[in-house]
Amino acid sequence: MFLSDKWKDYRVVDASGGEKLEYWGKYLLRRPDPIAVWDHKTEPRRWERVDAWYHRSSSGGGKWQVFNKRIPDKWQIRYRELVFNVRPTGFKHTGLFPEQAVNWDWIAELIKKADRPVKVLNLFAYTGGATVSALAAGAEVCHVDASKGMVTWAKENVAASGLSERRVRYIVDDVVKFVKREIRRGNKYDGIIMDPPSYGRGPSGEVWKIENELYPLVSDCMQIMSEQPLFMLINSYTTGLSAQVLKNVLTMTAVKKFGGRIDADEIGLPIESNGLVLPCGISGRWYK
C-alpha cells in the first residue's frame, strides 16, 4: 500500500460505521466514509466533540452541522512546504484529498532527480494538490479541469504556497478534447497525472464514464509524452476498479511504448487511535 503517513496538519483520529473523524489543522470534522464498514469507535467521546459534522440526506447530497461558531469558512493547512486552502463544501469534501500526499512526494522526487527542465500535465486536476507539488519541485505545469471553480481554487493554493511566479498554465476544458488538441498541436510532456472521476460532465455537457473512456484517454496520452518521459500517475476512487486494472492499462500503453516499470496499489491513511489503515482509492504509477 502507498501510505500517506508524513502529515502534521492532518490526521485521521478514528473511523467506524461508515464515517471518519479527522483533524484538519486544529478543527475536528466528522464525515461519511463508506469504506469504514466496521462498527467500533476506538475513542467514542471524541466523536461527540467535533467542530462540524456532515450529514447525508436521504434524497442525495447533505449538509454540514457546525458546532463551533469560530470555525472559519476556509483555513489553511501545510504539507511539508506546501500550503493548501481547505473548506467544508456541500458535497462533504474539503477541497483536498490528503491521502494523495504520498503521490505528491513521489512526483516531486522524480522531478528533482531528473536534473533537467520537466513539463507536467495534470488532468482532472481539481484544486491542484499535485500541481503545487510539481511546481515546488521545479517543473512547469499545465493544470486542466472542467470546473472553473476548482481551477480558481487551484490558483489560490499555488499562491498560498508562494509559487505564483512559477511556470503554470490553467485550462478550463474537457480533458479528452484538450488532449486531442495537444496531439494536433504537437505539444509534449515529461510527466502526466490524472485523477479521473467515475462519471462526470465537461463544461459543454460532455459525458465521461471511466469504464469507457479511461483506456482511450491513456492511449491518447502516449502521443503527447516526450521522447524521454519520466512518469505517468493514474488515481482512481471508482468502486470495483482495482489496482490491477490500472497496471494492465499502463502495461498496454506506457510500458509497450517506453518500457519502464509499474507500481500499482491501494493508497491509504493511518488511523491514529487504533493503528489501522483507512483505504482511500488506488494508484497506478509508471516510471522509467
Salt bridges, closest charged atoms under 4 A:
ASP5 OD1 - LYS6 NZ 2.86
GLU19 OE1 - ARG30 NH2 2.89
GLU22 OE2 - LYS20 NZ 3.87
GLU22 OE1 - ARG31 NE 2.69
ASP33 OD2 - LYS20 NZ 3.20
GLU43 OE1 - ARG46 NE 2.92
GLU48 OE2 - ARG30 NH1 4.00
ASP105 OD1 - ARG80 NE 3.05
GLU109 OE2 - LYS113 NZ 2.95
GLU140 OE1 - ARG167 NH1 3.49
GLU156 OE1 - LYS74 NZ 3.92
ASP173 OD2 - ARG181 NH2 1.84
GLU182 OE2 - ARG169 NH2 3.66
GLU182 OE1 - ARG185 NH1 2.66
ASP190 OD1 - ARG116 NH1 3.38
GLU206 OE2 - LYS177 NZ 2.98
ASP220 OD2 - LYS180 NZ 2.84
GLU272 OE2 - ARG11 NE 2.59
GLU272 OE1 - ARG46 NH1 3.92
